[in-house]
Amino acid sequence: MKCENIILLIHKKIEKKLTLNEEELLNKHLDECSVCQERVALLSKMELLLKKERASAPSNFTQKVLDRIQDKEPFFLSERISHIFFPRWQLVPVAIAVLAILVLPFISKRQKVIMVRFELQLPSAQVVSLAGDFNNWDTQTCKLKRQNGLWAVELPINPGRYQYVFVIDSKEWLPDPKAKNFIDNGFGSKNSVLDTTRL
């Protein structure tokens, strides 16, 4: 039995609620699994500590708390403050102003996404994908589609400067022959450079 499935039995053992069949199953697993043996030992120690450290409340504690609650009138802070400082209708412009202060800077800084088309003329390829800074160099998520020997894909990309390559048949990394700029990738080859801030 897997350790994940045995954890429930370990807890039942600590609580002394195991049936005979469950105890037999658990003991068989514990004979073979040192990790679960350590779990049982640790949980047993924790249970002993909790029993030693457990403090009990005074005998009349619950009744005293209930008596004090019944004597008090309910108090809703938000309602009292709003009635004292603002009539309800005056809160609407305040809420709109606060929302505008919080949201407008994010709207104004929002960058425009640009659709970029990547193409590669390579009829002999079986599979072509695109890997780059814009997809964390993942060779599986961005597959190009074949169109009469031309491989192509269109991606939404935030403005910025990105390095990328085509990955041919999951093994060959090829810079884009149509790219305007290239950069050494440190592995004896080049990466294509795309600068969408200039598009």
N, C-alpha and C positions, 0 to 999 in steps of 0.2 A: 504494500500500500504506500502511496506517495505521502511525503511529509505534510504537504498542504492539507491532505484529507485526515491526517491523524491529529492535527492541532485541536480539533473539537473534542476528541477523546481525552487529550491531555488535560484540557480544562475541566472536563467532567470528572477526571481522576482527582484533580485538586479539590473539586467541590464534593467529592465522595458521592457521585451520582452515577457511576458506571454500572452497567449490567454485567453479568458473568461473561457473556459472549464478547462484549466490548472490552472488558478487562483482558481477556485472553488474546484478542486481536492486538490490543495496545502493547501487551507484554512481548508478544512475538515481534512486533515492529521495533520496540526498544532494544531487544536483544541484538538487532542487526544495525541500528542507526545511532551513532554516537551523538549526532547533532540533536536529535530529539531527547536523548538521555540528558544532555546539558539543559535543554529547555525545561524538562520536568524538575531537575534539581534547582534551577534558578527560580521557577515559579513557586516551588515548595518553600524556598527560603523567603521569597517575598511575602507569601501568605503568613509565615510565622512572624515576620517583622510587623506586618499590618495588625496581626492579633495582639502583639505586645504593645504597639503604639496607639491602639484604638482608645479614644477617650469617650466617655459616655456623658450625655447631657444630664443636668439635674432632673429629678423626677417630674417636677412641675413646669419644666421649660416650655413645652408645647402649649399648655393652657395659658401661660403668661403672655406668649406671643399672640395667641388668638384674642385674648382680652384686649391687648393694646391695639390690635388692628380694628376691632369692632368699635372702639372709642373714637377713632379718627374719622374725620370726614374725607372723602376722596379728594385728591388734589391733582389737578392736571395742569402742569406748569405751562405748556405751550398755549393752552386756551387763555389762561389768565394773563400771560404776557401780551398776547395779541390784542386782548380787549383793553389793556391798560395803555399800550403805546400806539396801536393802529386800529382803526375800524377795519373790518374785513375787506371792504372794497379798496382800501388804500394799499393793501398788500400786493395787489395784482401788478401795479407799475413797479413796485420794488422788486418783485420776483422777475419781471421782464428785464429790468436793468441789470440785476445780478447775473441772469442767464446770458445776456449780451456781453457783459464783461468777461465771462468765463469762456464763451464759445467763439466769439468773433476772432480772437487771435489765431485760433486753430484753423478757422475757415480761410483767413487771409494767407496763412502759411502753407495751405494745402497745395501740393504740387500737381501739375497736370500730367496725367499718364499719357505716354506716346505709344502708338502702335508701330512696331518695327517689324519689317519683313526680312527674314533670313532665307537665302537661296544658295543652293550648291548644285552645280552641274556635274553629276557623277553617276552615269547609268549603271556602272558595274557594282555599285554598293547594294547590299541587301537591307541594311538598316542604317539610318543616319539620325543622330540625336545632337542636341545642342547643350553644351556645358559652359558655364561662365559665372562671373561674379553675381549676376542677377538671379541665379537659381542655386547658389552655393555649390557650383561645380557638380551638380547631380546629373549623371549621364543617363538616367532612366526616365525622368519626369517630362522632358521636352523632346518628343520624337517628331521628326520632319515627315511630311507625306510626299510620296512619289507622284510626280505629274509628268509623264512622258520623259523619264530620265532626269528630270529636274526635281530636286528635293527642296521643299519649302515649308516654312511655318511663320505665322504672324503672332507676335507676343506684345502684351501691354507692359511697357517698361517705364519706371519713374526716371525723370531727368537725372543724369549723372554720367560718369565715365566708367565703362565696364570692359574687362578683358573676357574673351570667349574663344572657343574652338568648336569645330564639328567633330563628332566622334563617329568613326566609320566602323560598322560591324562590331561594335563594342570593344575594339582593340586599338585602332589607329586614331590618333589625335591630329587633326588637320586644321591649320589656321584658314580663315576665310579668304580665298583668293581675291574677292571683291573689296576687302577692307581697305580703308585709306591709310590706316596706321597699324603698326605691329610693335610688339615689345618682347624682349627676351624673357622666356618663362623660367630660366634657371635650370632647365633639364635638357639643354642643347637644342631647343626648338623655339618657336615663336608663338605668341598668342595674338589674336586679332584684337584691335581696340575699337570700341564703339563709344562715341561721345554724343549722348542724346541732348546735351545742352546746346549743341550747335545745329540740331535738326530743325 
